[in-house]
Amino acid sequence: MVSIGILAGSGWASGINLYLVTLMLGFARHFGWGEVPEVFGRTDVMVVAGILFAVEFVADKIPYLDNAWDAIHTFVRPLGAAAIGAVIVGDATSIGGALGAVVAAGLAFNAHSAKASTRLAVNTSPEPVSNISLSVFEDISVAGLMALAFAYPGVAVVVVIALVVAATALTLWLLRILRRAARTARRRLGAISIRLGRTMSSGE
């Protein structure tokens, strides 16, 4: 249950912030917070994770740059979560390791989809306050979920299941809103181009 809880928590949280998850797994290894594989406590792994977390900490709070960052991490986060899941469960060549990788990748993609969709919606009003507040909330949520996974793995599994359902519903809802906004924008641009064409024709 401990491994399952950490797998579920780290998998979903990786879809929000892969580098913070990796860093927290490293600290958990050092301080004995849970049954964490030794590789996460390696100095080089923690240093790289720390640097990338610092970069994401800044990029995630800047309008439109956060969208570009999310686009790049559409594959990075699920793949990183898969690697973490395989290590947590066991040897990546075993059935257990492969299953852990698939489950973690799926959870990460679910969380990433919700995060990326939310950021697209937030950036329809490009002011930095919303981005900063949302980014800080996400980081706190990732840290909280990981802490829960270390302390109460069974509860973490239940929480992750609830998060998957909520994230799926949120993603579908936001995508409908964004598609509607895109159609409205295209109609307005079409109307503007028609008016400009008529103005130019009358001027001639």
Summary of the structure (lengths in Angstrom):
residues: 204
radius of gyration: 20.6
end to end distance: 76.9
largest distance: 78.8
contacts: 675
relative contact order: 0.15
helix: 88%
strand: 0%
